Amino acid sequence: MMVMRIAQRWNQAPDWFYTLEPSTKLNVLAEYRLHCESPEQKKTRQEAIKMAKMEAMIKKRIQP
């Protein structure tokens, strides 16, 4: 279903997404996700990224 919405967003045929290279598919999915994301979802995602980076830094410093 999402593939159909992506194709429609790009004004392409329904099977268009399946013809793309894997790296292009990833970029198209990321763009679609960012486009459809609400401000609250964006804030939550950014906070999760910050938290994961902080945890990785702490874990790296704790390891002998």
Helices and strands as residue ranges (DSSP letters): H 2-9, G 16-19, H 22-36, H 39-62
